[in-house]
Amino acid sequence: MGKFVFYYSVVGARKSAELILTAHRNLIAGKKVAVFQPATNTRDGGKIKSRALKEGMDATILNHDFNLYTWWLENKPNLILIDEIQFITKIQVNDLIKIIRDSKTLVFGYGLMSNFMGELFDTVSYMLPFVTKIVEIPTVCEVCGDAKATMNILVDKSQNKNSGEIIIGNHFKGVCLKCFLEHKENNK
């Protein structure tokens, strides 16, 4: 059986850099690596980018109807890397579960645990029982700089919080719980 590992953190915590480095290490070792990015991540357009690294990495775009299991049957990679995993569909999570059940393929998903309101993303809530390992990528609070960042806040007031759209971009900060609660109280 394969493994399904969820690497999570707050925004700006080098998740994409970790994905790129993992892909490079495995490619150098001769492994067949597949890199994916949900279509909802329109910011980088098919390229995994990180503020921590100069070079990016090409990624296959996962539209909502992309069948990961069928793709896996045809390509058989050793390692599947998914950036912004919180934006894939529940059906695609089911595909990943079938892949690890039917093979020794490793699936590494990188993303956020919760949104800027402190709520688990639906996809994350759905996939957590099936994840074989959870790895936190720690970072420091972007506001106080004194504590570990565990929450995300929306800092761009021009974004419509109630639109129901997925907001992607540099409109967020990773903060500690204290700064999150203060921000929430100040922005009621």
Secondary structure as UniProt FT lines:
FT   STRAND          3..9
FT   TURN            11..12
FT   HELIX           15..28
FT   TURN            29..30
FT   STRAND          33..38
FT   TURN            39..40
FT   TURN            42..43
FT   STRAND          47..48
FT   TURN            51..52
FT   STRAND          57..58
FT   STRAND          60..62
FT   TURN            64..65
FT   HELIX           68..75
FT   STRAND          79..83
FT   HELIX           85..87
FT   HELIX           90..102
FT   STRAND          106..112
FT   TURN            116..117
FT   HELIX           122..127
FT   HELIX           128..130
FT   STRAND          133..136
FT   TURN            142..144
FT   STRAND          151..154
FT   TURN            157..158
FT   TURN            161..162
FT   STRAND          172..175
FT   HELIX           177..186
//
